[in-house]
Amino acid sequence: MTRKRTALSGFGWGCIAGTALVALMYYAGVFLGVRPLPELLNEPLLSLMPGFLFGFLIDTLQHAGKVIEEIGLIVAMILALGALGALSAVASLRWTSPYLPFAFAGLGWMVVCLVLLPIAGLGWLGLYDGPATPLIWAALFAIYAVVLQFGGQPPSGVDLGRRRLLTTVPISIAAVSLGALALRLLPDWYRAIFNPPELGLRGISPNITPVQNFYVVSKNFGDPSVDGQSWRLQVGGMVDKSLNLSLRDLRALPATQEYVTLECVSNNVGGDLMSTGVFTGVRLRDLVASASPQANASWVSFKARDGYTESLPLSLVVGAREILVAYELDGAPLPMAHGFPARILIPGHYGMKGPKWLDSIDLANQELRGYWEQQGWDHNAVVKTTARFDVPRDGDIIKLGAIELGGVAFAGTRGVSKVEYSTDEGRSWRSADFDPPLSDLTWVVWRAMWTPSSEGAYRLMVRAADAMGSAQDARNAPSYPSGASGYHTVQVNISG
């Protein structure tokens, strides 16, 4: 067999063995607690991606962006293992040892445990994830080597049964591996793209978003699962009295309850990544004060279990009684997806400023740059005034007659003074009624009745103004770097 044909055969078997390794890797994550490599490499990859490119992908793909990224990393891993198989096959033309595939599998193990896991922040050999980590990866690569060894070229004159076996086995291994991967990943991918929590609501949004429909956005493929019994919140740095609080300790402190609207910085104009809930927690300024900040402390920084970082000027924290270390949402402990046991809640700012799964609060004399700010997103992330249609939806076909229009408008802590809608592409505007907000920190729900004069296609627009009278920005802008702007526009068709 020529060197080229040998390399191609080795590449094919390497991809088959690699698919098996990847499938087993994901199940090892479920049963043995070893995190899959695509999950671990997600953060380093994002740190290398220019912010404007990531912003474009988020604006265009929304929840599907993370799924596509994971698929890309899986494919890249399988192709890399395929290349390793090709090298092993070519080497077998010179060295005929049956242990050659294990030598190349060992090379792959070294790349993962000595290079990729440390890059992902797991330390040498990935030992930060536990002493069994390098052993589990060794087992995965041993299985890879066994499959690769099976694909070695048979000697000349091999019997027909052996050749038939060499044809059917790789197809079976590939099919089983792909099926196992699909069983493990497709349900999560489907939910992320087609059934995220915020799409579960229909009609005009309620004042308070049901917890099961509260939007969820995370940078992670797999979010941390924190044990509330062993969790401790550290408050330290430039303080005279460090704090080490259990969840029970935190709950025992004087609590406050706030109605707050949260919005994701990647929310498109008219998007669903905005929800309102009642949060319970401890005022951050009170918690900081109890640690006695030193005179030269000027920043409050946060670190979360998933590596997320953020910080705020101490002067802002002291002057903003609404900023909370929150541990309840709608009267129950924070769901894990929303940051259990505790998160930072900063009303009036996009959600990127409020880390979930909070681990520590430190006082410092310099800023700890936020996770997304390091990728070029807005330093302050103050919510822009926005309004949206909940009804009708874009593309709706509606019978001629009285039609209800409605949705929500939000201006952060500035409040909303006016909501207007247009049925003639912005040539004229009419005022809409809106309910009083639940607090100064929430959206308002607006409604209007409109009776079109005739059948046809109509473009409807909505806009708002904040309590200071400043109008919503009409200029269309993507979410990167400061949040999207522009008027939400829907087209409806009126039929007789």
C-alpha positions as CSV (number, residue, x, y, z in Angstrom):
1,M,0.0,0.0,0.0
2,T,1.4,3.4,-0.9
3,R,2.3,5.9,1.8
4,K,-0.7,8.1,0.7
5,R,-3.2,5.3,0.9
6,T,-1.8,4.2,4.3
7,A,-2.1,7.8,5.6
8,L,-5.7,8.1,4.4
9,S,-6.6,4.7,5.9
10,G,-4.9,5.7,9.2
11,F,-6.7,9.1,9.2
12,G,-10.1,7.3,8.7
13,W,-9.4,4.9,11.6
14,G,-8.1,7.8,13.7
15,C,-11.4,9.6,13.2
16,I,-13.4,6.5,14.1
17,A,-11.3,6.0,17.2
18,G,-11.4,9.7,17.9
19,T,-15.2,9.6,17.7
20,A,-15.3,6.8,20.2
21,L,-12.9,8.7,22.5
22,V,-15.1,11.8,22.3
23,A,-18.3,9.9,23.1
24,L,-16.7,8.2,26.0
25,M,-15.2,11.5,27.2
26,Y,-18.7,13.0,27.5
27,Y,-20.0,10.0,29.4
28,A,-16.9,10.1,31.7
29,G,-18.0,13.7,32.4
30,V,-21.4,12.4,33.6
31,F,-20.3,9.4,35.6
32,L,-16.7,10.2,36.6
33,G,-16.8,14.0,36.9
34,V,-14.1,14.7,34.3
35,R,-15.1,17.7,32.2
36,P,-15.1,17.3,28.4
37,L,-12.3,19.0,26.6
38,P,-14.6,21.3,24.5
39,E,-16.1,22.6,27.7
40,L,-12.7,23.3,29.1
41,L,-11.3,25.0,26.0
42,N,-14.4,27.2,25.6
43,E,-13.0,30.0,27.8
44,P,-9.5,30.1,26.3
45,L,-11.1,30.2,22.9
46,L,-13.4,33.1,23.8
47,S,-10.4,35.0,25.3
48,L,-8.7,34.8,21.9
49,M,-11.7,35.7,19.8
50,P,-12.0,39.4,19.0
51,G,-14.9,41.0,20.8
52,F,-16.5,42.4,17.7
53,L,-16.5,38.9,16.1
54,F,-18.0,37.3,19.2
55,G,-20.6,40.1,19.2
56,F,-21.5,39.5,15.6
57,L,-22.0,35.7,16.3
58,I,-24.1,36.4,19.4
59,D,-26.3,39.0,17.5
60,T,-26.7,36.6,14.6
61,L,-26.9,33.2,16.3
62,Q,-28.1,34.0,19.8
63,H,-28.3,30.7,21.8
64,A,-27.3,28.6,18.7
65,G,-23.8,30.3,18.8
66,K,-22.7,28.2,21.8
67,V,-24.0,25.0,20.3
68,I,-22.2,25.7,17.0
69,E,-19.0,26.5,18.9
70,E,-19.2,23.1,20.8
71,I,-19.8,21.2,17.6
72,G,-16.8,23.0,16.0
73,L,-14.6,22.0,18.9
74,I,-15.8,18.4,18.8
75,V,-15.1,18.2,15.0
76,A,-11.7,19.8,15.5
77,M,-10.9,17.2,18.2
78,I,-11.9,14.3,16.0
79,L,-9.9,15.6,13.1
80,A,-6.8,16.0,15.3
81,L,-7.2,12.5,16.5
82,G,-7.6,11.4,12.8
83,A,-4.3,13.1,12.0
84,L,-2.7,11.3,14.9
85,G,-4.0,8.0,13.4
86,A,-2.5,8.9,10.0
87,L,0.9,9.5,11.7
88,S,0.6,6.1,13.4
89,A,-0.2,4.4,10.1
90,V,2.6,6.0,8.2
91,A,5.0,5.1,11.1
92,S,3.9,1.5,10.8
93,L,5.4,1.3,7.3
94,R,8.8,1.5,9.0
95,W,8.2,0.0,12.5
96,T,5.9,-3.0,12.7
97,S,5.4,-3.2,16.4
98,P,1.8,-3.9,17.5
99,Y,2.3,-1.3,20.3
100,L,2.8,1.6,17.9
101,P,-0.8,2.8,18.2
102,F,-0.3,3.0,21.9
103,A,2.8,5.1,21.5
104,F,0.9,7.6,19.4
105,A,-2.0,7.5,21.8
106,G,0.5,8.3,24.6
107,L,1.5,11.3,22.5
108,G,-2.1,12.4,22.4
109,W,-2.4,11.9,26.2
110,M,0.6,14.1,26.7
111,V,-0.8,16.9,24.5
112,V,-4.1,16.9,26.5
113,C,-2.7,16.5,30.0
114,L,0.5,18.5,29.7
115,V,-0.7,21.3,27.3
116,L,-4.5,21.6,26.9
117,L,-5.6,20.9,30.5
118,P,-3.1,23.5,31.9
119,I,-4.2,26.0,29.3
120,A,-7.8,25.4,30.4
121,G,-6.7,26.3,34.0
122,L,-6.7,22.8,35.5
123,G,-3.0,22.7,36.3
124,W,-0.4,20.2,35.5
125,L,-2.0,16.9,34.4
126,G,-5.4,18.4,35.1
127,L,-5.0,17.6,38.8
128,Y,-7.1,20.6,39.9
129,D,-10.0,18.5,38.7
130,G,-8.9,15.6,40.9
131,P,-6.1,13.1,41.1
132,A,-8.0,10.6,38.8
133,T,-8.1,13.1,35.9
134,P,-4.8,11.9,34.1
135,L,-5.7,8.3,34.7
136,I,-9.2,8.7,33.2
137,W,-7.6,10.4,30.2
138,A,-5.1,7.6,29.9
139,A,-8.0,5.1,29.8
140,L,-9.7,7.1,27.1
141,F,-6.5,7.1,25.0
142,A,-6.0,3.4,25.6
143,I,-9.4,2.7,24.1
144,Y,-8.4,5.0,21.2
145,A,-5.3,3.0,20.7
146,V,-7.2,-0.4,20.7
147,V,-9.5,0.9,18.0
148,L,-6.5,2.2,16.0
149,Q,-4.7,-1.0,16.4
150,F,-7.7,-2.9,15.0
151,G,-7.5,-0.8,11.9
152,G,-3.9,-1.8,11.2
153,Q,-3.4,-3.2,7.8
154,P,-3.7,-7.0,7.5
155,P,-0.8,-9.0,6.0
156,S,-1.1,-10.0,2.4
157,G,-3.2,-13.1,1.8
158,V,-5.5,-12.4,4.7
159,D,-8.7,-14.4,4.6
160,L,-12.0,-13.1,3.3
161,G,-13.7,-13.2,6.7
162,R,-11.0,-10.9,8.2
163,R,-11.5,-8.5,5.3
164,R,-15.2,-8.5,5.8
165,L,-14.7,-7.9,9.6
166,L,-12.4,-4.9,8.8
167,T,-15.3,-3.5,6.7
168,T,-18.1,-3.9,9.1
169,V,-16.4,-3.1,12.4
170,P,-15.4,0.5,11.7
171,I,-19.0,1.3,10.5
172,S,-20.3,-0.3,13.7
173,I,-17.9,1.6,16.0
174,A,-18.6,4.9,14.2
175,A,-22.4,4.4,14.3
176,V,-22.4,3.4,18.0
177,S,-20.1,6.3,18.9
178,L,-22.2,8.9,17.0
179,G,-25.4,7.5,18.4
180,A,-24.0,7.8,21.9
181,L,-22.9,11.3,21.3
182,A,-26.3,12.2,19.9
183,L,-28.1,10.7,22.9
184,R,-25.9,12.7,25.2
185,L,-25.8,16.1,23.5
186,L,-28.8,16.5,21.1
187,P,-31.4,17.0,23.8
188,D,-29.4,19.8,25.4
189,W,-28.7,21.4,22.0
190,Y,-32.3,21.2,21.0
191,R,-33.4,22.9,24.2
192,A,-30.7,25.6,23.9
193,I,-31.7,26.5,20.3
194,F,-35.5,25.8,20.0
195,N,-36.8,25.8,23.6
196,P,-34.9,28.2,25.8
197,P,-36.8,29.3,29.0
198,E,-37.7,32.7,27.7
199,L,-39.6,31.4,24.7
200,G,-42.1,29.6,26.9
201,L,-44.3,32.7,27.3
202,R,-47.0,33.8,24.8
203,G,-49.0,37.1,24.8
204,I,-48.1,40.2,26.7
205,S,-45.5,39.6,29.4
206,P,-46.7,39.4,33.0
207,N,-45.3,41.9,35.4
208,I,-43.3,39.1,37.0
209,T,-41.7,36.5,34.8
210,P,-42.3,32.9,36.0
211,V,-39.0,31.4,37.2
212,Q,-39.2,28.6,34.6
213,N,-39.3,31.3,31.9
214,F,-36.7,33.6,33.3
215,Y,-34.0,34.0,30.6
216,V,-30.7,32.1,31.1
217,V,-27.5,33.1,29.4
218,S,-24.1,31.6,30.3
219,K,-20.6,31.6,28.9
220,N,-20.2,28.0,29.9
221,F,-21.0,24.7,28.0
222,G,-21.5,23.2,31.5
223,D,-22.4,25.5,34.4
224,P,-21.0,24.8,37.9
225,S,-23.0,22.8,40.4
226,V,-22.3,24.3,43.8
227,D,-22.9,22.4,47.1
228,G,-24.8,24.9,49.3
229,Q,-23.7,23.1,52.5
230,S,-20.0,23.5,51.9
231,W,-20.1,26.8,50.1
232,R,-18.5,29.8,51.7
233,L,-18.5,33.4,50.6
234,Q,-15.1,35.1,51.2
235,V,-15.0,38.8,51.8
236,G,-11.4,40.0,52.0
237,G,-8.7,42.0,50.3
238,M,-8.1,45.4,51.7
239,V,-10.3,45.1,54.7
240,D,-9.7,45.1,58.4
241,K,-12.1,42.2,59.1
242,S,-12.3,39.4,56.6
243,L,-15.5,37.5,56.4
244,N,-16.1,33.8,55.7
245,L,-19.8,33.3,55.4
246,S,-21.8,30.1,54.9
247,L,-25.1,30.2,53.2
248,R,-26.8,30.1,56.5
249,D,-24.7,33.0,57.8
250,L,-25.6,35.0,54.7
251,R,-29.3,34.3,55.2
252,A,-29.1,35.4,58.8
253,L,-28.0,38.9,57.9
254,P,-30.5,41.7,57.5
255,A,-32.3,41.0,54.2
256,T,-34.0,43.1,51.6
257,Q,-36.3,42.3,48.8
258,E,-36.4,44.0,45.4
259,Y,-38.4,43.8,42.2
260,V,-35.8,43.9,39.4
261,T,-35.7,43.6,35.6
262,L,-32.6,42.0,34.2
263,E,-31.5,42.3,30.6
264,C,-28.6,40.5,28.8
265,V,-26.2,42.8,27.0
266,S,-26.6,40.5,23.9
267,N,-30.3,41.0,23.8
268,N,-31.3,42.1,20.3
269,V,-33.9,44.9,19.8
270,G,-37.2,43.3,20.7
271,G,-35.5,40.2,22.0
272,D,-36.6,37.9,24.8
273,L,-33.4,38.1,26.9
274,M,-35.1,40.3,29.5
275,S,-37.1,39.2,32.6
276,T,-38.4,40.5,35.8
277,G,-38.4,38.8,39.2
278,V,-38.4,39.5,43.0
279,F,-34.9,39.0,44.4
280,T,-34.0,38.6,48.1
281,G,-30.5,39.2,49.5
282,V,-28.1,41.3,51.4
283,R,-27.2,44.9,50.4
284,L,-23.7,44.7,49.0
285,R,-22.8,48.0,50.7
286,D,-23.8,46.6,54.1
287,L,-21.7,43.5,53.5
288,V,-18.7,45.5,52.5
289,A,-19.1,47.9,55.4
290,S,-19.2,45.0,57.9
291,A,-15.7,44.0,56.6
292,S,-14.3,47.5,57.4
293,P,-12.7,48.6,54.1
294,Q,-9.3,50.2,54.5
295,A,-8.8,53.8,53.6
296,N,-7.0,53.2,50.3
297,A,-9.5,50.6,49.0
298,S,-11.3,52.0,45.9
299,W,-12.7,48.9,44.0
300,V,-14.9,46.0,44.9
301,S,-14.1,42.9,42.8
302,F,-16.0,39.7,42.4
303,K,-14.9,36.1,41.5
304,A,-17.3,33.3,40.6
305,R,-17.1,29.6,40.7
306,D,-16.9,29.4,36.9
307,G,-14.0,31.8,36.7
308,Y,-16.1,34.8,35.9
309,T,-14.8,38.2,37.2
310,E,-16.2,41.7,37.6
311,S,-15.6,44.8,39.6
312,L,-17.3,48.0,40.6
313,P,-16.0,51.3,42.1
314,L,-16.4,51.3,45.8
315,S,-18.0,54.7,45.6
316,L,-20.7,53.2,43.3
317,V,-21.3,50.4,45.8
318,V,-21.6,52.7,48.8
319,G,-24.1,55.0,47.0
320,A,-26.3,52.2,45.5
321,R,-28.5,50.6,48.0
322,E,-30.1,48.5,45.3
323,I,-27.1,46.4,44.6
324,L,-27.5,43.0,46.3
325,V,-25.8,39.7,47.0
326,A,-29.0,37.8,46.1
327,Y,-29.8,34.3,47.2
328,E,-33.5,34.0,46.4
329,L,-35.6,34.5,43.3
330,D,-39.4,34.7,43.7
331,G,-39.3,33.5,47.2
332,A,-37.2,30.4,46.7
333,P,-33.5,29.6,46.6
334,L,-31.8,30.7,43.4
335,P,-32.1,28.0,40.7
336,M,-28.7,26.6,39.9
337,A,-28.9,28.1,36.4
338,H,-29.3,31.5,38.0
339,G,-26.3,31.3,40.3
340,F,-27.1,29.3,43.4
341,P,-26.1,29.8,46.2
342,A,-25.7,33.5,45.6
343,R,-25.1,36.1,42.8
344,I,-24.4,39.8,42.4
345,L,-27.5,41.8,41.3
346,I,-26.8,45.2,39.9
347,P,-30.1,46.8,38.7
348,G,-29.9,49.2,35.8
349,H,-26.9,47.4,34.3
350,Y,-26.8,44.6,31.9
351,G,-26.5,41.1,33.4
352,M,-22.9,40.8,32.4
353,K,-22.0,43.0,35.4
354,G,-23.5,40.6,37.9
355,P,-21.6,37.3,38.4
356,K,-23.5,34.2,39.3
357,W,-22.2,31.3,41.5
358,L,-20.4,34.0,43.6
359,D,-17.3,32.8,45.6
360,S,-15.5,35.9,46.7
361,I,-15.7,39.6,47.2
362,D,-12.4,41.5,47.5
363,L,-11.6,45.1,48.2
364,A,-8.7,46.5,46.2
365,N,-7.1,49.7,45.1
366,Q,-7.3,48.9,41.4
367,E,-9.9,47.5,39.0
368,L,-10.2,43.7,38.3
369,R,-11.3,43.8,34.6
370,G,-14.5,42.0,34.0
371,Y,-14.7,38.8,31.9
372,W,-16.6,40.3,29.0
373,E,-14.8,43.7,29.3
374,Q,-11.6,41.9,28.5
375,Q,-13.2,41.0,25.1
376,G,-14.0,44.7,24.5
377,W,-17.6,44.9,25.9
378,D,-18.7,48.1,27.6
379,H,-17.0,48.9,30.8
380,N,-20.1,50.4,32.5
381,A,-22.9,48.3,30.7
382,V,-25.7,50.7,31.6
383,V,-29.0,49.5,30.3
384,K,-30.3,51.4,27.3
385,T,-33.9,52.5,27.0
386,T,-35.9,50.0,25.0
387,A,-39.4,48.9,24.1
388,R,-40.8,45.8,22.4
389,F,-43.9,44.3,21.0
390,D,-45.0,41.0,22.6
391,V,-48.2,41.1,20.6
392,P,-48.6,41.0,17.7
393,R,-45.6,38.9,16.6
394,D,-43.6,39.6,13.4
395,G,-45.4,38.0,10.5
396,D,-48.7,37.5,12.2
397,I,-51.8,37.3,10.0
398,I,-54.7,39.1,11.8
399,K,-58.4,39.5,10.9
400,L,-59.5,43.0,10.3
401,G,-61.0,44.7,13.4
402,A,-59.8,45.9,16.8
403,I,-56.3,44.5,17.5
404,E,-54.5,44.5,20.8
405,L,-50.9,45.8,20.8
406,G,-48.7,45.3,23.9
407,G,-45.4,44.6,25.3
408,V,-42.8,45.9,27.8
409,A,-40.6,49.0,28.0
410,F,-37.5,49.4,30.2
411,A,-35.0,52.1,31.0
412,G,-33.0,50.6,33.8
413,T,-33.1,52.7,37.1
414,R,-34.1,55.8,35.1
415,G,-37.8,54.7,34.8
416,V,-40.2,55.0,31.8
417,S,-42.2,58.2,31.3
418,K,-43.7,57.5,27.8
419,V,-44.4,54.6,25.4
420,E,-45.5,55.4,21.8
421,Y,-46.3,53.2,18.8
422,S,-46.6,53.8,15.1
423,T,-48.6,52.0,12.5
424,D,-47.3,53.8,9.5
425,E,-43.6,53.2,9.7
426,G,-42.8,56.1,12.0
427,R,-44.6,58.9,10.2
428,S,-46.9,59.4,13.1
429,W,-46.9,58.2,16.7
430,R,-49.6,57.6,19.3
431,S,-49.3,57.2,23.1
432,A,-49.8,53.9,24.7
433,D,-51.0,53.3,28.2
434,F,-48.8,51.4,30.6
435,D,-49.2,49.9,34.1
436,P,-47.3,51.4,37.0
437,P,-44.0,49.5,37.5
438,L,-43.5,47.1,40.3
439,S,-40.6,49.2,41.4
440,D,-38.2,51.9,40.2
441,L,-36.0,49.0,39.0
442,T,-38.4,47.2,36.6
443,W,-40.0,47.4,33.2
444,V,-43.5,48.6,32.5
445,V,-46.1,46.6,30.7
446,W,-47.8,48.7,27.9
447,R,-51.0,48.2,26.0
448,A,-53.0,49.8,23.2
449,M,-55.9,49.0,20.9
450,W,-55.6,49.7,17.2
451,T,-58.2,49.3,14.4
452,P,-56.6,49.3,10.9
453,S,-58.6,51.1,8.3
454,S,-58.2,48.4,5.6
455,E,-56.6,45.1,4.7
456,G,-53.0,44.9,3.8
457,A,-49.4,44.8,5.2
458,Y,-48.5,47.2,8.0
459,R,-45.2,47.9,9.7
460,L,-45.6,48.6,13.4
461,M,-43.0,50.4,15.5
462,V,-42.7,51.1,19.3
463,R,-40.4,53.4,21.3
464,A,-40.1,54.7,24.8
465,A,-38.6,57.6,26.8
466,D,-37.1,57.5,30.2
467,A,-38.3,59.5,33.3
468,M,-36.0,62.3,32.4
469,G,-37.6,62.7,29.0
470,S,-34.7,61.3,27.1
471,A,-36.0,59.4,24.0
472,Q,-34.9,55.9,23.1
473,D,-32.1,55.8,20.6
474,A,-33.5,55.3,17.1
475,R,-30.2,54.4,15.5
476,N,-29.9,50.7,14.8
477,A,-26.8,49.2,16.5
478,P,-25.8,45.7,17.4
479,S,-25.3,44.5,20.9
480,Y,-21.5,44.7,20.8
481,P,-20.1,46.6,22.6
482,S,-22.7,48.5,24.6
483,G,-26.1,46.8,24.0
484,A,-28.4,47.0,21.0
485,S,-30.4,50.0,20.0
486,G,-33.1,51.0,17.5
487,Y,-36.9,50.7,17.4
488,H,-38.6,47.3,17.5
489,T,-40.5,46.8,14.3
490,V,-42.9,44.1,13.3
491,Q,-44.8,43.5,10.1
492,V,-48.3,42.2,10.2
493,N,-50.8,41.3,7.5
494,I,-54.4,42.3,7.9
495,S,-57.0,40.1,6.2
496,G,-60.7,40.4,5.7
